[in-house]
Amino acid sequence: MTAEGKSGIYIEFVPKGNVVKVTAIDARTGTEASIVGPSNAPRGALEAAAARKLEYVLKKNRGSP
């Protein structure tokens, strides 16, 4: 979750064999972004990558460069 004044981010991990699908969901807008990575990758790295992708998608939807 993020600090006051910003929306929260929910993270979902779905393992499928030797990969894991990580979905980041913006709590305020419901916008989702997903990545797929190796199941043996550090959880924090996968979470950070999904959060970065979500930020990219949110900026793109707002029309920001």
N, CA, C and O atoms as a Maestro MAE file, in Angstrom:
{
 s_m_m2io_version
 :::
 2.0.0
}

f_m_ct {
 s_m_title
 :::
 protein
 m_atom[260] {
  # First column is atom index #
  i_m_mmod_type
  r_m_x_coord
  r_m_y_coord
  r_m_z_coord
  i_m_residue_number
  s_m_chain_name
  s_m_pdb_residue_name
  s_m_pdb_atom_name
  i_m_atomic_number
  :::
  1 25 0.834 -1.176 0.000 1 A "MET " " N  " 7
  2 3 0.000 0.000 0.000 1 A "MET " " CA " 6
  3 2 0.883 1.245 0.000 1 A "MET " " C  " 6
  4 15 2.046 1.203 0.400 1 A "MET " " O  " 8
  5 25 0.316 2.321 -0.446 2 A "THR " " N  " 7
  6 3 1.091 3.549 -0.519 2 A "THR " " CA " 6
  7 2 0.649 4.522 0.564 2 A "THR " " C  " 6
  8 15 -0.313 4.270 1.290 2 A "THR " " O  " 8
  9 25 1.359 5.626 0.658 3 A "ALA " " N  " 7
  10 3 1.126 6.600 1.718 3 A "ALA " " CA " 6
  11 2 -0.181 7.368 1.507 3 A "ALA " " C  " 6
  12 15 -0.829 7.255 0.467 3 A "ALA " " O  " 8
  13 25 -0.542 8.142 2.513 4 A "GLU " " N  " 7
  14 3 -1.766 8.928 2.466 4 A "GLU " " CA " 6
  15 2 -1.817 9.825 1.236 4 A "GLU " " C  " 6
  16 15 -0.796 10.346 0.788 4 A "GLU " " O  " 8
  17 25 -3.026 9.999 0.696 5 A "GLY " " N  " 7
  18 3 -3.188 10.842 -0.465 5 A "GLY " " CA " 6
  19 2 -2.994 10.104 -1.781 5 A "GLY " " C  " 6
  20 15 -3.283 10.655 -2.843 5 A "GLY " " O  " 8
  21 25 -2.516 8.883 -1.731 6 A "LYS " " N  " 7
  22 3 -2.326 8.082 -2.935 6 A "LYS " " CA " 6
  23 2 -3.178 6.831 -2.823 6 A "LYS " " C  " 6
  24 15 -3.531 6.398 -1.726 6 A "LYS " " O  " 8
  25 25 -3.503 6.259 -3.974 7 A "SER " " N  " 7
  26 3 -4.312 5.049 -3.949 7 A "SER " " CA " 6
  27 2 -3.459 3.854 -3.541 7 A "SER " " C  " 6
  28 15 -2.237 3.876 -3.686 7 A "SER " " O  " 8
  29 25 -4.098 2.835 -3.042 8 A "GLY " " N  " 7
  30 3 -3.401 1.607 -2.674 8 A "GLY " " CA " 6
  31 2 -3.263 0.693 -3.869 8 A "GLY " " C  " 6
  32 15 -3.961 0.846 -4.872 8 A "GLY " " O  " 8
  33 25 -2.366 -0.250 -3.754 9 A "ILE " " N  " 7
  34 3 -2.162 -1.241 -4.800 9 A "ILE " " CA " 6
  35 2 -2.300 -2.621 -4.176 9 A "ILE " " C  " 6
  36 15 -1.650 -2.932 -3.178 9 A "ILE " " O  " 8
  37 25 -3.152 -3.443 -4.772 10 A "TYR " " N  " 7
  38 3 -3.292 -4.828 -4.353 10 A "TYR " " CA " 6
  39 2 -2.454 -5.676 -5.297 10 A "TYR " " C  " 6
  40 15 -2.419 -5.426 -6.502 10 A "TYR " " O  " 8
  41 25 -1.778 -6.681 -4.745 11 A "ILE " " N  " 7
  42 3 -0.932 -7.571 -5.535 11 A "ILE " " CA " 6
  43 2 -1.470 -8.995 -5.392 11 A "ILE " " C  " 6
  44 15 -1.748 -9.457 -4.285 11 A "ILE " " O  " 8
  45 25 -1.612 -9.684 -6.526 12 A "GLU " " N  " 7
  46 3 -2.100 -11.060 -6.535 12 A "GLU " " CA " 6
  47 2 -1.054 -11.949 -7.217 12 A "GLU " " C  " 6
  48 15 -0.567 -11.618 -8.299 12 A "GLU " " O  " 8
  49 25 -0.713 -13.068 -6.589 13 A "PHE " " N  " 7
  50 3 0.227 -14.042 -7.145 13 A "PHE " " CA " 6
  51 2 -0.542 -15.313 -7.496 13 A "PHE " " C  " 6
  52 15 -1.250 -15.866 -6.655 13 A "PHE " " O  " 8
  53 25 -0.401 -15.780 -8.751 14 A "VAL " " N  " 7
  54 3 -1.050 -17.016 -9.178 14 A "VAL " " CA " 6
  55 2 0.014 -17.918 -9.797 14 A "VAL " " C  " 6
  56 15 0.414 -17.706 -10.942 14 A "VAL " " O  " 8
  57 25 0.479 -18.931 -9.044 15 A "PRO " " N  " 7
  58 3 1.493 -19.834 -9.588 15 A "PRO " " CA " 6
  59 2 0.888 -20.799 -10.607 15 A "PRO " " C  " 6
  60 15 -0.222 -21.301 -10.426 15 A "PRO " " O  " 8
  61 25 1.634 -21.046 -11.674 16 A "LYS " " N  " 7
  62 3 1.223 -22.001 -12.710 16 A "LYS " " CA " 6
  63 2 2.472 -22.753 -13.139 16 A "LYS " " C  " 6
  64 15 3.208 -22.294 -14.012 16 A "LYS " " O  " 8
  65 25 2.709 -23.889 -12.540 17 A "GLY " " N  " 7
  66 3 3.902 -24.667 -12.869 17 A "GLY " " CA " 6
  67 2 5.162 -23.949 -12.433 17 A "GLY " " C  " 6
  68 15 5.318 -23.608 -11.260 17 A "GLY " " O  " 8
  69 25 6.063 -23.720 -13.379 18 A "ASN " " N  " 7
  70 3 7.327 -23.080 -13.028 18 A "ASN " " CA " 6
  71 2 7.310 -21.565 -13.266 18 A "ASN " " C  " 6
  72 15 8.359 -20.922 -13.243 18 A "ASN " " O  " 8
  73 25 6.126 -21.000 -13.492 19 A "VAL " " N  " 7
  74 3 5.981 -19.540 -13.624 19 A "VAL " " CA " 6
  75 2 4.902 -19.054 -12.653 19 A "VAL " " C  " 6
  76 15 4.106 -19.834 -12.130 19 A "VAL " " O  " 8
  77 25 4.907 -17.747 -12.435 20 A "VAL " " N  " 7
  78 3 3.882 -17.144 -11.581 20 A "VAL " " CA " 6
  79 2 3.369 -15.886 -12.280 20 A "VAL " " C  " 6
  80 15 4.149 -15.080 -12.789 20 A "VAL " " O  " 8
  81 25 2.051 -15.734 -12.295 21 A "LYS " " N  " 7
  82 3 1.433 -14.526 -12.842 21 A "LYS " " CA " 6
  83 2 1.200 -13.578 -11.676 21 A "LYS " " C  " 6
  84 15 0.573 -13.942 -10.681 21 A "LYS " " O  " 8
  85 25 1.709 -12.362 -11.810 22 A "VAL " " N  " 7
  86 3 1.571 -11.362 -10.756 22 A "VAL " " CA " 6
  87 2 0.718 -10.218 -11.303 22 A "VAL " " C  " 6
  88 15 1.063 -9.614 -12.319 22 A "VAL " " O  " 8
  89 25 -0.376 -9.926 -10.641 23 A "THR " " N  " 7
  90 3 -1.274 -8.865 -11.063 23 A "THR " " CA " 6
  91 2 -1.279 -7.774 -10.010 23 A "THR " " C  " 6
  92 15 -1.469 -8.040 -8.823 23 A "THR " " O  " 8
  93 25 -1.066 -6.534 -10.457 24 A "ALA " " N  " 7
  94 3 -1.163 -5.364 -9.581 24 A "ALA " " CA " 6
  95 2 -2.468 -4.659 -9.920 24 A "ALA " " C  " 6
  96 15 -2.766 -4.427 -11.092 24 A "ALA " " O  " 8
  97 25 -3.247 -4.316 -8.895 25 A "ILE " " N  " 7
  98 3 -4.554 -3.695 -9.074 25 A "ILE " " CA " 6
  99 2 -4.595 -2.390 -8.303 25 A "ILE " " C  " 6
  100 15 -4.319 -2.363 -7.103 25 A "ILE " " O  " 8
  101 25 -4.939 -1.306 -8.989 26 A "ASP " " N  " 7
  102 3 -5.077 -0.006 -8.343 26 A "ASP " " CA " 6
  103 2 -6.397 0.006 -7.575 26 A "ASP " " C  " 6
  104 15 -7.454 -0.210 -8.167 26 A "ASP " " O  " 8
  105 25 -6.352 0.252 -6.284 27 A "ALA " " N  " 7
  106 3 -7.540 0.204 -5.436 27 A "ALA " " CA " 6
  107 2 -8.561 1.283 -5.793 27 A "ALA " " C  " 6
  108 15 -9.764 1.069 -5.646 27 A "ALA " " O  " 8
  109 25 -8.096 2.424 -6.255 28 A "ARG " " N  " 7
  110 3 -9.003 3.538 -6.545 28 A "ARG " " CA " 6
  111 2 -9.744 3.349 -7.861 28 A "ARG " " C  " 6
  112 15 -10.951 3.580 -7.930 28 A "ARG " " O  " 8
  113 25 -9.026 2.927 -8.919 29 A "THR " " N  " 7
  114 3 -9.625 2.847 -10.247 29 A "THR " " CA " 6
  115 2 -9.996 1.440 -10.681 29 A "THR " " C  " 6
  116 15 -10.805 1.267 -11.592 29 A "THR " " O  " 8
  117 25 -9.415 0.432 -10.041 30 A "GLY " " N  " 7
  118 3 -9.652 -0.946 -10.448 30 A "GLY " " CA " 6
  119 2 -8.826 -1.355 -11.659 30 A "GLY " " C  " 6
  120 15 -9.010 -2.455 -12.181 30 A "GLY " " O  " 8
  121 25 -7.922 -0.497 -12.118 31 A "THR " " N  " 7
  122 3 -7.052 -0.800 -13.246 31 A "THR " " CA " 6
  123 2 -6.086 -1.919 -12.865 31 A "THR " " C  " 6
  124 15 -5.540 -1.933 -11.762 31 A "THR " " O  " 8
  125 25 -5.884 -2.852 -13.789 32 A "GLU " " N  " 7
  126 3 -5.006 -3.991 -13.535 32 A "GLU " " CA " 6
  127 2 -3.855 -4.028 -14.526 32 A "GLU " " C  " 6
  128 15 -3.996 -3.597 -15.670 32 A "GLU " " O  " 8
  129 25 -2.721 -4.543 -14.082 33 A "ALA " " N  " 7
  130 3 -1.572 -4.812 -14.944 33 A "ALA " " CA " 6
  131 2 -0.936 -6.103 -14.456 33 A "ALA " " C  " 6
  132 15 -0.779 -6.310 -13.252 33 A "ALA " " O  " 8
  133 25 -0.570 -6.972 -15.395 34 A "SER " " N  " 7
  134 3 -0.006 -8.274 -15.034 34 A "SER " " CA " 6
  135 2 1.347 -8.496 -15.687 34 A "SER " " C  " 6
  136 15 1.645 -7.969 -16.759 34 A "SER " " O  " 8
  137 25 2.151 -9.291 -15.005 35 A "ILE " " N  " 7
  138 3 3.419 -9.774 -15.545 35 A "ILE " " CA " 6
  139 2 3.489 -11.268 -15.279 35 A "ILE " " C  " 6
  140 15 2.751 -11.797 -14.448 35 A "ILE " " O  " 8
  141 25 4.377 -11.938 -15.986 36 A "VAL " " N  " 7
  142 3 4.646 -13.355 -15.740 36 A "VAL " " CA " 6
  143 2 6.147 -13.495 -15.540 36 A "VAL " " C  " 6
  144 15 6.944 -12.967 -16.315 36 A "VAL " " O  " 8
  145 25 6.518 -14.214 -14.490 37 A "GLY " " N  " 7
  146 3 7.933 -14.405 -14.203 37 A "GLY " " CA " 6
  147 2 8.182 -15.796 -13.667 37 A "GLY " " C  " 6
  148 15 7.238 -16.543 -13.411 37 A "GLY " " O  " 8
  149 25 9.451 -16.152 -13.495 38 A "PRO " " N  " 7
  150 3 9.785 -17.479 -12.967 38 A "PRO " " CA " 6
  151 2 9.339 -17.611 -11.504 38 A "PRO " " C  " 6
  152 15 9.442 -16.669 -10.718 38 A "PRO " " O  " 8
  153 25 8.852 -18.776 -11.171 39 A "SER " " N  " 7
  154 3 8.340 -18.978 -9.813 39 A "SER " " CA " 6
  155 2 9.440 -18.937 -8.759 39 A "SER " " C  " 6
  156 15 9.145 -18.769 -7.576 39 A "SER " " O  " 8
  157 25 10.707 -19.088 -9.162 40 A "ASN " " N  " 7
  158 3 11.793 -19.044 -8.194 40 A "ASN " " CA " 6
  159 2 12.396 -17.642 -8.060 40 A "ASN " " C  " 6
  160 15 13.373 -17.467 -7.332 40 A "ASN " " O  " 8
  161 25 11.838 -16.648 -8.741 41 A "ALA " " N  " 7
  162 3 12.304 -15.260 -8.611 41 A "ALA " " CA " 6
  163 2 11.887 -14.715 -7.251 41 A "ALA " " C  " 6
  164 15 10.878 -15.152 -6.698 41 A "ALA " " O  " 8
  165 25 12.643 -13.769 -6.705 42 A "PRO " " N  " 7
  166 3 12.261 -13.179 -5.419 42 A "PRO " " CA " 6
  167 2 10.887 -12.502 -5.508 42 A "PRO " " C  " 6
  168 15 10.599 -11.770 -6.455 42 A "PRO " " O  " 8
  169 25 10.067 -12.759 -4.521 43 A "ARG " " N  " 7
  170 3 8.711 -12.221 -4.500 43 A "ARG " " CA " 6
  171 2 8.710 -10.695 -4.599 43 A "ARG " " C  " 6
  172 15 7.871 -10.119 -5.292 43 A "ARG " " O  " 8
  173 25 9.633 -10.050 -3.919 44 A "GLY " " N  " 7
  174 3 9.706 -8.590 -3.940 44 A "GLY " " CA " 6
  175 2 10.012 -8.047 -5.327 44 A "GLY " " C  " 6
  176 15 9.487 -7.003 -5.716 44 A "GLY " " O  " 8
  177 25 10.853 -8.742 -6.071 45 A "ALA " " N  " 7
  178 3 11.201 -8.308 -7.427 45 A "ALA " " CA " 6
  179 2 9.994 -8.420 -8.354 45 A "ALA " " C  " 6
  180 15 9.750 -7.531 -9.170 45 A "ALA " " O  " 8
  181 25 9.251 -9.498 -8.231 46 A "LEU " " N  " 7
  182 3 8.053 -9.673 -9.048 46 A "LEU " " CA " 6
  183 2 6.994 -8.627 -8.700 46 A "LEU " " C  " 6
  184 15 6.347 -8.067 -9.585 46 A "LEU " " O  " 8
  185 25 6.827 -8.375 -7.419 47 A "GLU " " N  " 7
  186 3 5.859 -7.376 -6.965 47 A "GLU " " CA " 6
  187 2 6.229 -5.986 -7.480 47 A "GLU " " C  " 6
  188 15 5.366 -5.239 -7.941 47 A "GLU " " O  " 8
  189 25 7.508 -5.645 -7.399 48 A "ALA " " N  " 7
  190 3 7.967 -4.334 -7.862 48 A "ALA " " CA " 6
  191 2 7.767 -4.180 -9.365 48 A "ALA " " C  " 6
  192 15 7.372 -3.111 -9.828 48 A "ALA " " O  " 8
  193 25 8.035 -5.233 -10.130 49 A "ALA " " N  " 7
  194 3 7.857 -5.173 -11.584 49 A "ALA " " CA " 6
  195 2 6.386 -4.980 -11.950 49 A "ALA " " C  " 6
  196 15 6.066 -4.210 -12.855 49 A "ALA " " O  " 8
  197 25 5.496 -5.673 -11.252 50 A "ALA " " N  " 7
  198 3 4.061 -5.520 -11.519 50 A "ALA " " CA " 6
  199 2 3.592 -4.115 -11.145 50 A "ALA " " C  " 6
  200 15 2.785 -3.521 -11.860 50 A "ALA " " O  " 8
  201 25 4.091 -3.583 -10.039 51 A "ALA " " N  " 7
  202 3 3.714 -2.224 -9.621 51 A "ALA " " CA " 6
  203 2 4.210 -1.184 -10.626 51 A "ALA " " C  " 6
  204 15 3.500 -0.224 -10.921 51 A "ALA " " O  " 8
  205 25 5.429 -1.369 -11.155 52 A "ARG " " N  " 7
  206 3 5.949 -0.452 -12.181 52 A "ARG " " CA " 6
  207 2 5.094 -0.495 -13.438 52 A "ARG " " C  " 6
  208 15 4.823 0.543 -14.042 52 A "ARG " " O  " 8
  209 25 4.671 -1.681 -13.832 53 A "LYS " " N  " 7
  210 3 3.835 -1.802 -15.017 53 A "LYS " " CA " 6
  211 2 2.481 -1.138 -14.778 53 A "LYS " " C  " 6
  212 15 1.942 -0.492 -15.675 53 A "LYS " " O  " 8
  213 25 1.935 -1.293 -13.584 54 A "LEU " " N  " 7
  214 3 0.667 -0.645 -13.260 54 A "LEU " " CA " 6
  215 2 0.805 0.872 -13.344 54 A "LEU " " C  " 6
  216 15 -0.071 1.539 -13.894 54 A "LEU " " O  " 8
  217 25 1.882 1.421 -12.811 55 A "GLU " " N  " 7
  218 3 2.116 2.863 -12.890 55 A "GLU " " CA " 6
  219 2 2.194 3.318 -14.348 55 A "GLU " " C  " 6
  220 15 1.663 4.371 -14.699 55 A "GLU " " O  " 8
  221 25 2.851 2.532 -15.190 56 A "TYR " " N  " 7
  222 3 2.947 2.842 -16.618 56 A "TYR " " CA " 6
  223 2 1.547 2.864 -17.244 56 A "TYR " " C  " 6
  224 15 1.212 3.790 -17.983 56 A "TYR " " O  " 8
  225 25 0.745 1.862 -16.953 57 A "VAL " " N  " 7
  226 3 -0.602 1.780 -17.520 57 A "VAL " " CA " 6
  227 2 -1.458 2.949 -17.047 57 A "VAL " " C  " 6
  228 15 -2.200 3.532 -17.837 57 A "VAL " " O  " 8
  229 25 -1.359 3.294 -15.766 58 A "LEU " " N  " 7
  230 3 -2.146 4.417 -15.247 58 A "LEU " " CA " 6
  231 2 -1.748 5.730 -15.925 58 A "LEU " " C  " 6
  232 15 -2.613 6.533 -16.275 58 A "LEU " " O  " 8
  233 25 -0.446 5.951 -16.113 59 A "LYS " " N  " 7
  234 3 0.014 7.160 -16.796 59 A "LYS " " CA " 6
  235 2 -0.449 7.177 -18.242 59 A "LYS " " C  " 6
  236 15 -0.863 8.217 -18.753 59 A "LYS " " O  " 8
  237 25 -0.381 6.043 -18.896 60 A "LYS " " N  " 7
  238 3 -0.806 5.944 -20.298 60 A "LYS " " CA " 6
  239 2 -2.298 6.250 -20.413 60 A "LYS " " C  " 6
  240 15 -2.715 6.941 -21.343 60 A "LYS " " O  " 8
  241 25 -3.101 5.747 -19.487 61 A "ASN " " N  " 7
  242 3 -4.546 5.991 -19.517 61 A "ASN " " CA " 6
  243 2 -4.892 7.452 -19.275 61 A "ASN " " C  " 6
  244 15 -5.906 7.941 -19.773 61 A "ASN " " O  " 8
  245 25 -4.047 8.158 -18.507 62 A "ARG " " N  " 7
  246 3 -4.256 9.584 -18.246 62 A "ARG " " CA " 6
  247 2 -3.783 10.449 -19.403 62 A "ARG " " C  " 6
  248 15 -4.099 11.637 -19.462 62 A "ARG " " O  " 8
  249 25 -3.030 9.861 -20.322 63 A "GLY " " N  " 7
  250 3 -2.494 10.614 -21.435 63 A "GLY " " CA " 6
  251 2 -1.163 11.275 -21.150 63 A "GLY " " C  " 6
  252 15 -0.710 12.113 -21.930 63 A "GLY " " O  " 8
  253 25 -0.522 10.909 -20.033 64 A "SER " " N  " 7
  254 3 0.787 11.452 -19.684 64 A "SER " " CA " 6
  255 2 1.872 10.751 -20.494 64 A "SER " " C  " 6
  256 15 1.740 9.567 -20.803 64 A "SER " " O  " 8
  257 25 2.948 11.465 -20.843 65 A "PRO " " N  " 7
  258 3 4.054 10.823 -21.584 65 A "PRO " " CA " 6
  259 2 4.843 9.854 -20.733 65 A "PRO " " C  " 6
  260 15 5.796 9.243 -21.216 65 A "PRO " " O  " 8
  :::
 }
 m_bond[259] {
  # First column is bond index #
  i_m_from
  i_m_to
  i_m_order
  :::
  1 1 2 1
  2 2 3 1
  3 3 4 2
  4 3 5 1
  5 5 6 1
  6 6 7 1
  7 7 8 2
  8 7 9 1
  9 9 10 1
  10 10 11 1
  11 11 12 2
  12 11 13 1
  13 13 14 1
  14 14 15 1
  15 15 16 2
  16 15 17 1
  17 17 18 1
  18 18 19 1
  19 19 20 2
  20 19 21 1
  21 21 22 1
  22 22 23 1
  23 23 24 2
  24 23 25 1
  25 25 26 1
  26 26 27 1
  27 27 28 2
  28 27 29 1
  29 29 30 1
  30 30 31 1
  31 31 32 2
  32 31 33 1
  33 33 34 1
  34 34 35 1
  35 35 36 2
  36 35 37 1
  37 37 38 1
  38 38 39 1
  39 39 40 2
  40 39 41 1
  41 41 42 1
  42 42 43 1
  43 43 44 2
  44 43 45 1
  45 45 46 1
  46 46 47 1
  47 47 48 2
  48 47 49 1
  49 49 50 1
  50 50 51 1
  51 51 52 2
  52 51 53 1
  53 53 54 1
  54 54 55 1
  55 55 56 2
  56 55 57 1
  57 57 58 1
  58 58 59 1
  59 59 60 2
  60 59 61 1
  61 61 62 1
  62 62 63 1
  63 63 64 2
  64 63 65 1
  65 65 66 1
  66 66 67 1
  67 67 68 2
  68 67 69 1
  69 69 70 1
  70 70 71 1
  71 71 72 2
  72 71 73 1
  73 73 74 1
  74 74 75 1
  75 75 76 2
  76 75 77 1
  77 77 78 1
  78 78 79 1
  79 79 80 2
  80 79 81 1
  81 81 82 1
  82 82 83 1
  83 83 84 2
  84 83 85 1
  85 85 86 1
  86 86 87 1
  87 87 88 2
  88 87 89 1
  89 89 90 1
  90 90 91 1
  91 91 92 2
  92 91 93 1
  93 93 94 1
  94 94 95 1
  95 95 96 2
  96 95 97 1
  97 97 98 1
  98 98 99 1
  99 99 100 2
  100 99 101 1
  101 101 102 1
  102 102 103 1
  103 103 104 2
  104 103 105 1
  105 105 106 1
  106 106 107 1
  107 107 108 2
  108 107 109 1
  109 109 110 1
  110 110 111 1
  111 111 112 2
  112 111 113 1
  113 113 114 1
  114 114 115 1
  115 115 116 2
  116 115 117 1
  117 117 118 1
  118 118 119 1
  119 119 120 2
  120 119 121 1
  121 121 122 1
  122 122 123 1
  123 123 124 2
  124 123 125 1
  125 125 126 1
  126 126 127 1
  127 127 128 2
  128 127 129 1
  129 129 130 1
  130 130 131 1
  131 131 132 2
  132 131 133 1
  133 133 134 1
  134 134 135 1
  135 135 136 2
  136 135 137 1
  137 137 138 1
  138 138 139 1
  139 139 140 2
  140 139 141 1
  141 141 142 1
  142 142 143 1
  143 143 144 2
  144 143 145 1
  145 145 146 1
  146 146 147 1
  147 147 148 2
  148 147 149 1
  149 149 150 1
  150 150 151 1
  151 151 152 2
  152 151 153 1
  153 153 154 1
  154 154 155 1
  155 155 156 2
  156 155 157 1
  157 157 158 1
  158 158 159 1
  159 159 160 2
  160 159 161 1
  161 161 162 1
  162 162 163 1
  163 163 164 2
  164 163 165 1
  165 165 166 1
  166 166 167 1
  167 167 168 2
  168 167 169 1
  169 169 170 1
  170 170 171 1
  171 171 172 2
  172 171 173 1
  173 173 174 1
  174 174 175 1
  175 175 176 2
  176 175 177 1
  177 177 178 1
  178 178 179 1
  179 179 180 2
  180 179 181 1
  181 181 182 1
  182 182 183 1
  183 183 184 2
  184 183 185 1
  185 185 186 1
  186 186 187 1
  187 187 188 2
  188 187 189 1
  189 189 190 1
  190 190 191 1
  191 191 192 2
  192 191 193 1
  193 193 194 1
  194 194 195 1
  195 195 196 2
  196 195 197 1
  197 197 198 1
  198 198 199 1
  199 199 200 2
  200 199 201 1
  201 201 202 1
  202 202 203 1
  203 203 204 2
  204 203 205 1
  205 205 206 1
  206 206 207 1
  207 207 208 2
  208 207 209 1
  209 209 210 1
  210 210 211 1
  211 211 212 2
  212 211 213 1
  213 213 214 1
  214 214 215 1
  215 215 216 2
  216 215 217 1
  217 217 218 1
  218 218 219 1
  219 219 220 2
  220 219 221 1
  221 221 222 1
  222 222 223 1
  223 223 224 2
  224 223 225 1
  225 225 226 1
  226 226 227 1
  227 227 228 2
  228 227 229 1
  229 229 230 1
  230 230 231 1
  231 231 232 2
  232 231 233 1
  233 233 234 1
  234 234 235 1
  235 235 236 2
  236 235 237 1
  237 237 238 1
  238 238 239 1
  239 239 240 2
  240 239 241 1
  241 241 242 1
  242 242 243 1
  243 243 244 2
  244 243 245 1
  245 245 246 1
  246 246 247 1
  247 247 248 2
  248 247 249 1
  249 249 250 1
  250 250 251 1
  251 251 252 2
  252 251 253 1
  253 253 254 1
  254 254 255 1
  255 255 256 2
  256 255 257 1
  257 257 258 1
  258 258 259 1
  259 259 260 2
  :::
 }
}
